[in-house]
Structures are given as C-alpha cells and as structure tokens.
Amino acid sequence: MKKAVTDSIFYVGANDYDIDLFEGQYEVPNGMAYNSYVIMDEKIAVMDTIDQRKTDVWLSQLAEVFGDRTPDYLVVQHMEPDHSASIGAFLAQYPTAVVVGTAKTFAMIQQFFPTMEMPKTIAVKEGDTLSLGTHILHFVMAPMVHWPEVMVSYEATEKILFSADAFGKFGALDAEEDWLDEARRYFIGIVGKYGKPVQTLLKKAAALDIAKICPLHGPVLEDNLGYYVDLYRKWSSYEPEEKGTCVFYTSVYGHTEAAVELLVQKMLDEGVPMVVMMDLARCDMAEAVANAFAFDQCVLATTTYNGDIFPFMKEFITHLTERNFQNRKVAFMENGSWAPTATKTMKKLLEASANLTFANQEVTILSAVNDAAEDAIAALAKEMAKAYQDEKAAE
C-alpha cells in the first residue's frame, strides 16, 4: 500500500487481516498493519522491513517507489520479527544496500539469521547522523522501548520522527476504529512494563521539532501531536487516564456476579462518575488490563478456588504486576462457601506493586449475598465514591 507521507517520503507497509493473535496472545479482530517507509533523495533510505507474512507485497511496493533506482540504506530500528523478518529478502533483492543499526541490532541479526550475509553495515550510536542529500537522519537511542537494541530516527528537514514501536496500535490501517482504545491496549500490553525508558525517550523527543510521527504499527500521526504525547506521558508514568472504577470479576455460579452488579449500581447511585464491569472469564484479557491502567480505581471480585483464587483472576493480576501496576485505589470482594481467603491472596499478589491504596471496606460473601454482605457492599460503594464527592465539593 504505497502512500505519500510527504513529497519525498513514502509509506510502503501492508495490512494483515489473516492474523488472529498478534505476538501469539493479543486478539486483533481488525488485523494489523506492518509499517515501512522510504525516503527518496540523492540517497535512498528504507526505514525498517515488515513481517514475512507480507514480504512479497512489501517488495513490490518498494520496486514501485524506487523506479529504476536502487536503495542505498536499510535502517533497522527494531529487531522483532514483525519488523525485521524481511531483511534477508531485501538484501537478496538489493545486495549493495548498507544496513544501518545499533551494535545490538547486528548481534540480534546474527541470532535470528545466523547464515545471513551483510557485506555492508554501519553501526550507529546516540547523536550520529546520516545524510541522504537534503534529508538528514539523526539517530536517537531508545533501549528497552521495548527491546534493548531499539533506536528511533529523526529526519530534520521535514521534521519527521520514525518512532519504531512507540505510538503504534493494533489494527489494520483501513480499519474503522478509534485510535485511543487500540493504542492503549497495544501500549499497556506490549510496552507497559517499560515506563521509565519511555519517559527517557519522551524527554529526548521534547527537544525535537516534530511535525509527523511515523510508527511501525498504526497510522502516521500529524494532527494535534500533543494529544498523543500526553497520553504516552500518562501511560508511561502510570498516571490514571480516567476518573472512575472498573470492576473485574469472576463468578462460578452467578452469586459473585450478582454481588458485583449490586455494587456497580450502588456506586453509580453514590456518584462514581464512570463504572465498567468486566467478566475476566469472557472478556479480552488485554482489554481488561488496559482498562485497569486507564481508570484511577478498580475492584477485584473473585472466589476462593482450590485454596487459591479463580484462575482468570490470578492471570489478570499477574498481567497487572508484570506491567508495573501502581498509583491506583484497589478494593476487594471475595466469595467462599466455607473458607474464603481470596482477598488475602489477591493482596499478597499485589504487595510488591508501588503506591497502591487498598480500600478499607472489604466484602466477604458466604455463597450468596445476605444482609451483612449487602451492608458491606453499600459501605464499599460509599468509600469508592468519596474521593469524587470530595473533589466535586471543592470545585
């Protein structure tokens, strides 16, 4: 899908609607986009390759852009196979091209492609530049966003940041969907653990005059860039994006679900501005994790199960802690017919997470909601609403 980004820079990526799970775990009902770009100047630079699933499509687009010329450079910013798997095919087609990357990039190329020959290479480091004529690439190291070899490239003449996986999203480019939800789900799921490295990159980017951002997934961003940068600032600093409460639950026979529904209604009655319910056994786990990072409060409700907690809740909390879940208020609801210990277990799983506030009110259900449990649910709803009530009163 050849597309002009500017008069001299072209998008040559591909949409993939055949993929069902990205990275073997993330549901992508609207497919994926694998992005690559070409800078046409006195010298020609190709910015990254694409997944081998679409190599042939990519090579045909390159040939269309090149015309009767051949590329001078292949810049490899990130070595995940969805961006590097077509390096061999590219070099077979254009053997005189110089491969540009970091020292760690070339070590990884040898790991992924031990028999690949690369007669011409340039290893770059922070602050190095590459002149293509009127276009000049400035290389900015971005280790652990979200692999150690990653760099991004700033083209100074047209003020374009080639941002590697930063500012990417799930979904094909022609999918009709909002950028925010799929970008959040992508960031939290894939990059979320690496907040500090992202913050470091954002500080470097703040010193650049950027007119457009060209990521390796998702659309080219050019309008209201401050909006996207601010979201990345929030996500990478683990700052809540929305005021409200997301209730994550599992329920075996429906009793915990009934208690959750009662809690949701009471929270809304008390003035919690937004409440979302998610059944962890049935929802997209990546979306649930993203929502936990989006809201400033959450409730975890589950059953005691085999002396532990229900598997979907345990998996969910593991995903949270792996991604440095922090800076939130968390409340707990447990159900157990003879020895309820779910709240204790959930707290222990979260004990290493930074700056979590646990609700004072806890809810214990003995099989089904009774008067005592209903009173505890009402008290928890009041506690979860208090911060919003206080804030509204102070306005």
C-alpha positions as CSV (number, residue, x, y, z in Angstrom):
1,M,0.0,0.0,0.0
2,K,2.2,2.8,-1.3
3,K,1.2,6.2,0.1
4,A,2.9,9.5,0.2
5,V,3.7,10.8,3.7
6,T,5.4,13.9,2.1
7,D,6.5,14.6,-1.5
8,S,9.7,12.6,-0.8
9,I,8.8,10.1,1.9
10,F,6.5,7.1,1.2
11,Y,4.7,4.6,3.3
12,V,5.2,1.1,1.9
13,G,3.6,-1.1,4.6
14,A,0.9,-3.8,4.5
15,N,-2.3,-4.7,6.2
16,D,-2.7,-8.2,7.6
17,Y,-6.3,-9.4,8.1
18,D,-5.3,-13.1,8.3
19,I,-3.6,-12.9,11.7
20,D,-5.7,-13.8,14.7
21,L,-3.3,-13.4,17.6
22,F,-0.5,-10.8,17.5
23,E,2.6,-12.0,19.3
24,G,0.8,-15.2,19.9
25,Q,-1.6,-13.7,22.6
26,Y,-3.2,-10.4,21.6
27,E,-6.6,-10.7,19.8
28,V,-6.6,-8.4,16.7
29,P,-10.1,-8.6,15.3
30,N,-9.3,-5.7,13.0
31,G,-5.9,-7.1,11.8
32,M,-2.5,-5.5,12.0
33,A,-0.5,-3.0,10.0
34,Y,3.2,-3.6,9.4
35,N,4.8,-0.2,8.5
36,S,7.8,0.6,6.5
37,Y,8.9,3.9,4.9
38,V,11.1,5.1,2.1
39,I,13.0,8.4,1.9
40,M,13.8,9.4,-1.6
41,D,16.7,11.8,-2.0
42,E,20.2,11.7,-3.6
43,K,20.5,8.6,-1.5
44,I,17.5,6.3,-0.8
45,A,16.9,5.0,2.7
46,V,14.3,2.3,3.7
47,M,13.1,2.6,7.2
48,D,12.6,-1.0,8.5
49,T,11.2,-4.1,6.8
50,I,8.0,-5.8,7.6
51,D,6.6,-9.2,8.8
52,Q,7.4,-12.1,6.5
53,R,3.7,-12.7,6.1
54,K,3.7,-9.8,3.7
55,T,7.2,-9.7,2.3
56,D,6.1,-10.1,-1.3
57,V,3.6,-7.2,-1.0
58,W,6.3,-5.0,0.5
59,L,8.9,-5.8,-2.1
60,S,6.5,-5.0,-4.9
61,Q,5.8,-1.6,-3.3
62,L,9.5,-0.9,-2.9
63,A,10.1,-1.5,-6.5
64,E,7.3,0.8,-7.5
65,V,8.7,3.6,-5.3
66,F,12.3,3.0,-6.4
67,G,11.6,3.0,-10.2
68,D,14.8,2.5,-11.9
69,R,16.9,3.3,-8.8
70,T,18.3,1.0,-6.1
71,P,18.2,1.8,-2.4
72,D,21.4,2.9,-0.6
73,Y,20.5,2.1,3.0
74,L,18.2,-0.1,5.1
75,V,17.8,1.4,8.5
76,V,16.8,-1.3,11.1
77,Q,15.4,0.4,14.2
78,H,13.9,-2.7,15.9
79,M,14.6,-6.4,15.6
80,E,11.3,-8.0,16.5
81,P,10.4,-10.3,13.6
82,D,7.3,-8.3,12.6
83,H,9.7,-5.6,11.6
84,S,12.9,-7.5,10.7
85,A,11.8,-10.8,9.1
86,S,12.2,-9.4,5.6
87,I,15.8,-8.2,5.9
88,G,17.1,-11.3,4.1
89,A,14.6,-10.9,1.2
90,F,15.5,-7.2,0.9
91,L,19.3,-7.9,0.8
92,A,18.8,-10.7,-1.8
93,Q,17.0,-8.2,-4.0
94,Y,19.3,-5.2,-3.2
95,P,22.7,-6.6,-2.2
96,T,24.5,-3.3,-2.5
97,A,22.4,-1.7,0.3
98,V,24.1,-0.7,3.5
99,V,22.4,-1.9,6.7
100,V,22.3,0.7,9.4
101,G,21.6,-0.2,13.1
102,T,23.0,-0.3,16.6
103,A,25.7,-2.7,17.7
104,K,23.0,-4.7,19.5
105,T,20.9,-4.7,16.3
106,F,23.7,-6.5,14.4
107,A,24.2,-9.0,17.3
108,M,20.4,-9.8,17.1
109,I,20.6,-10.2,13.3
110,Q,23.1,-12.9,13.7
111,Q,20.9,-14.6,16.3
112,F,17.8,-14.5,14.1
113,F,19.6,-15.1,10.8
114,P,22.9,-16.9,11.5
115,T,23.6,-17.5,7.9
116,M,22.7,-14.1,6.5
117,E,25.5,-12.2,4.8
118,M,25.7,-8.4,5.3
119,P,28.8,-7.2,3.5
120,K,28.0,-3.5,4.2
121,T,27.0,-2.2,7.6
122,I,27.1,0.9,9.6
123,A,26.8,0.7,13.4
124,V,25.4,4.0,14.9
125,K,25.1,5.4,18.3
126,E,23.4,8.3,20.1
127,G,23.7,11.5,18.1
128,D,25.1,10.0,14.9
129,T,23.6,11.3,11.6
130,L,23.2,10.0,8.1
131,S,22.9,12.5,5.2
132,L,20.8,11.4,2.3
133,G,21.1,14.7,0.5
134,T,18.6,17.3,1.6
135,H,17.3,14.8,4.2
136,I,19.4,14.1,7.3
137,L,18.6,11.3,9.7
138,H,19.5,11.8,13.4
139,F,19.7,8.6,15.4
140,V,18.2,8.6,18.9
141,M,18.8,5.5,21.1
142,A,15.7,4.1,22.8
143,P,16.8,1.0,24.6
144,M,14.0,-1.0,26.2
145,V,11.3,0.7,24.3
146,H,10.7,-2.1,24.4
147,W,13.8,-4.2,23.3
148,P,17.4,-3.3,24.1
149,E,18.5,-2.6,20.5
150,V,15.8,-0.1,19.7
151,M,16.5,3.3,18.2
152,V,14.3,5.9,16.6
153,S,15.3,8.2,13.8
154,Y,14.5,11.9,13.4
155,E,14.6,13.4,9.9
156,A,15.5,17.0,10.4
157,T,14.5,18.6,7.1
158,E,10.8,17.5,7.1
159,K,10.7,17.2,10.9
160,I,9.6,13.6,11.0
161,L,10.1,11.1,13.8
162,F,10.3,7.5,12.8
163,S,9.3,6.2,16.2
164,A,9.8,2.4,15.9
165,D,7.1,0.7,18.1
166,A,6.3,3.9,20.0
167,F,3.0,5.5,19.2
168,G,1.8,2.3,17.5
169,K,-1.6,0.5,17.8
170,F,-3.3,-2.7,16.9
171,G,-5.5,-2.8,13.8
172,A,-5.0,-2.5,10.1
173,L,-4.8,1.0,8.6
174,D,-8.1,0.8,6.9
175,A,-10.0,-0.5,10.0
176,E,-12.8,1.8,11.2
177,E,-11.9,2.1,14.9
178,D,-10.9,4.8,17.4
179,W,-7.1,5.2,17.7
180,L,-7.2,5.5,21.5
181,D,-8.6,2.2,22.7
182,E,-6.4,0.1,20.4
183,A,-3.3,2.2,21.1
184,R,-3.8,1.9,24.8
185,R,-4.3,-1.8,24.6
186,Y,-1.2,-2.1,22.5
187,F,0.9,0.2,24.8
188,I,-0.1,-1.4,28.1
189,G,0.2,-4.9,26.8
190,I,3.5,-4.7,24.9
191,V,5.3,-1.6,26.2
192,G,3.7,-1.0,29.6
193,K,6.4,-2.6,31.7
194,Y,9.0,-0.2,30.4
195,G,7.6,3.1,31.6
196,K,11.0,4.6,32.6
197,P,12.6,4.0,29.2
198,V,9.6,5.5,27.5
199,Q,9.9,8.6,29.8
200,T,13.5,8.9,28.8
201,L,12.6,8.8,25.1
202,L,9.8,11.4,25.6
203,K,12.4,13.7,27.1
204,K,14.6,13.3,24.1
205,A,11.7,13.8,21.8
206,A,10.7,17.0,23.6
207,A,13.9,18.6,22.3
208,L,12.9,17.9,18.7
209,D,10.6,19.9,16.4
210,I,8.3,17.2,15.2
211,A,5.7,17.7,12.5
212,K,4.8,14.0,12.0
213,I,5.3,10.7,13.7
214,C,5.7,7.6,11.6
215,P,5.3,4.5,13.8
216,L,5.9,0.8,12.9
217,H,2.2,0.0,13.5
218,G,-0.9,2.2,13.0
219,P,-1.4,5.5,11.2
220,V,1.0,8.3,10.6
221,L,0.3,10.9,13.3
222,E,0.4,14.6,12.3
223,D,-2.6,16.5,13.8
224,N,-2.6,17.5,17.5
225,L,0.6,15.6,18.3
226,G,0.5,17.0,21.9
227,Y,-2.6,14.7,22.5
228,Y,-0.6,11.6,21.6
229,V,2.5,12.7,23.5
230,D,0.4,13.5,26.6
231,L,-1.2,10.0,26.5
232,Y,2.2,8.4,26.3
233,R,3.3,10.6,29.3
234,K,0.4,9.3,31.3
235,W,0.7,5.7,30.3
236,S,4.5,5.6,30.9
237,S,4.2,7.3,34.3
238,Y,1.3,5.0,35.3
239,E,-0.9,8.0,35.8
240,P,-4.6,7.3,35.6
241,E,-6.3,8.5,32.4
242,E,-9.9,8.5,33.5
243,K,-11.8,9.1,36.8
244,G,-13.9,6.1,37.5
245,T,-14.0,2.5,38.7
246,C,-13.5,-0.7,36.7
247,V,-14.9,-3.8,38.4
248,F,-13.1,-7.0,37.4
249,Y,-14.7,-10.2,38.4
250,T,-15.0,-14.0,38.1
251,S,-18.1,-15.9,39.0
252,V,-18.7,-19.7,39.1
253,Y,-22.5,-19.9,39.7
254,G,-23.5,-16.3,39.3
255,H,-23.5,-15.3,43.0
256,T,-20.3,-13.1,42.8
257,E,-21.6,-11.6,39.6
258,A,-24.9,-10.7,41.3
259,A,-22.9,-9.0,44.1
260,V,-20.8,-7.1,41.6
261,E,-24.0,-5.9,39.8
262,L,-25.3,-4.6,43.1
263,L,-22.0,-2.9,43.9
264,V,-22.0,-1.2,40.4
265,Q,-25.5,0.2,40.9
266,K,-24.7,1.5,44.3
267,M,-21.5,3.1,43.2
268,L,-23.4,4.9,40.4
269,D,-26.0,6.0,42.9
270,E,-23.3,7.4,45.1
271,G,-21.8,9.4,42.3
272,V,-18.9,7.5,40.9
273,P,-18.5,9.2,37.5
274,M,-18.0,6.0,35.4
275,V,-18.2,2.3,36.3
276,V,-17.3,-0.5,33.9
277,M,-17.8,-4.3,34.6
278,M,-15.6,-6.9,33.1
279,D,-16.0,-10.7,33.3
280,L,-12.4,-12.0,33.2
281,A,-13.5,-15.4,32.0
282,R,-15.2,-13.9,28.9
283,C,-13.6,-10.6,28.0
284,D,-10.4,-9.9,26.1
285,M,-7.7,-10.1,28.8
286,A,-5.6,-7.4,27.1
287,E,-8.5,-5.0,27.1
288,A,-9.1,-5.7,30.8
289,V,-5.5,-5.0,31.6
290,A,-5.6,-1.8,29.6
291,N,-8.8,-0.7,31.5
292,A,-7.1,-1.3,34.8
293,F,-4.5,1.3,33.8
294,A,-7.0,3.7,32.3
295,F,-9.1,4.2,35.5
296,D,-8.0,5.5,38.9
297,Q,-9.9,2.9,40.9
298,C,-10.7,-0.8,40.5
299,V,-12.5,-3.5,42.3
300,L,-11.3,-7.1,42.2
301,A,-14.0,-9.7,42.9
302,T,-13.4,-13.4,42.8
303,T,-14.0,-16.7,44.5
304,T,-11.7,-18.8,46.7
305,Y,-10.8,-21.7,44.4
306,N,-8.6,-24.8,45.3
307,G,-7.2,-22.9,48.2
308,D,-6.2,-20.1,45.9
309,I,-8.2,-17.7,43.7
310,F,-10.1,-18.4,40.4
311,P,-7.6,-18.9,37.6
312,F,-8.7,-15.9,35.4
313,M,-8.3,-13.5,38.3
314,K,-4.9,-14.9,39.1
315,E,-3.8,-14.5,35.4
316,F,-5.2,-10.9,35.4
317,I,-3.3,-9.8,38.5
318,T,-0.1,-11.4,37.1
319,H,-0.6,-9.3,33.9
320,L,-1.0,-6.2,36.1
321,T,2.1,-6.7,38.2
322,E,4.2,-7.6,35.2
323,R,3.4,-4.2,33.8
324,N,4.2,-2.2,37.0
325,F,0.6,-1.6,38.0
326,Q,0.6,1.3,40.5
327,N,-0.9,4.7,41.6
328,R,-4.4,3.3,41.9
329,K,-7.0,2.6,44.6
330,V,-8.0,-1.1,44.8
331,A,-11.0,-2.7,46.5
332,F,-11.6,-6.4,47.1
333,M,-14.6,-8.7,47.2
334,E,-14.3,-12.4,47.9
335,N,-16.7,-15.3,47.8
336,G,-16.2,-18.6,49.6
337,S,-18.7,-21.2,50.9
338,W,-16.5,-22.5,53.8
339,A,-13.1,-20.8,53.9
340,P,-13.0,-17.5,52.0
341,T,-9.3,-16.4,51.6
342,A,-9.5,-14.7,48.1
343,T,-8.9,-11.2,49.4
344,K,-5.8,-12.2,51.4
345,T,-4.4,-14.0,48.3
346,M,-5.1,-11.0,46.0
347,K,-3.5,-8.6,48.4
348,K,-0.4,-10.8,48.6
349,L,-0.1,-10.9,44.8
350,L,-0.2,-7.1,44.7
351,E,2.0,-6.4,47.7
352,A,5.1,-5.6,45.6
353,S,3.2,-3.1,43.5
354,A,4.1,0.6,44.2
355,N,1.7,3.2,45.5
356,L,-1.5,1.2,45.7
357,T,-4.1,2.2,48.2
358,F,-6.4,-0.6,49.4
359,A,-10.0,0.2,50.3
360,N,-10.7,0.0,54.0
361,Q,-14.0,-1.7,53.4
362,E,-13.8,-5.3,52.2
363,V,-16.7,-7.5,51.1
364,T,-16.9,-11.2,52.0
365,I,-19.8,-13.3,50.6
366,L,-20.6,-16.7,52.0
367,S,-22.0,-18.4,48.9
368,A,-24.7,-15.8,48.2
369,V,-25.4,-12.2,49.1
370,N,-27.1,-11.8,52.5
371,D,-28.0,-8.8,54.6
372,A,-24.5,-8.5,56.0
373,A,-22.9,-8.7,52.6
374,E,-25.3,-6.2,51.2
375,D,-24.4,-3.7,54.0
376,A,-20.7,-4.2,53.2
377,I,-21.4,-3.6,49.5
378,A,-23.2,-0.4,50.3
379,A,-20.3,0.8,52.6
380,L,-17.8,0.0,49.9
381,A,-19.8,1.9,47.3
382,K,-19.7,4.9,49.6
383,E,-16.0,4.6,50.1
384,M,-15.3,4.3,46.4
385,A,-17.4,7.4,45.7
386,K,-15.9,9.6,48.5
387,A,-12.9,10.9,46.6
388,Y,-15.1,12.1,43.7
389,Q,-17.6,13.6,46.1
390,D,-14.8,15.5,47.9
391,E,-13.4,16.7,44.6
392,K,-16.8,17.9,43.4
393,A,-17.4,19.7,46.8
394,A,-14.1,21.5,46.5
395,E,-14.9,22.9,43.0
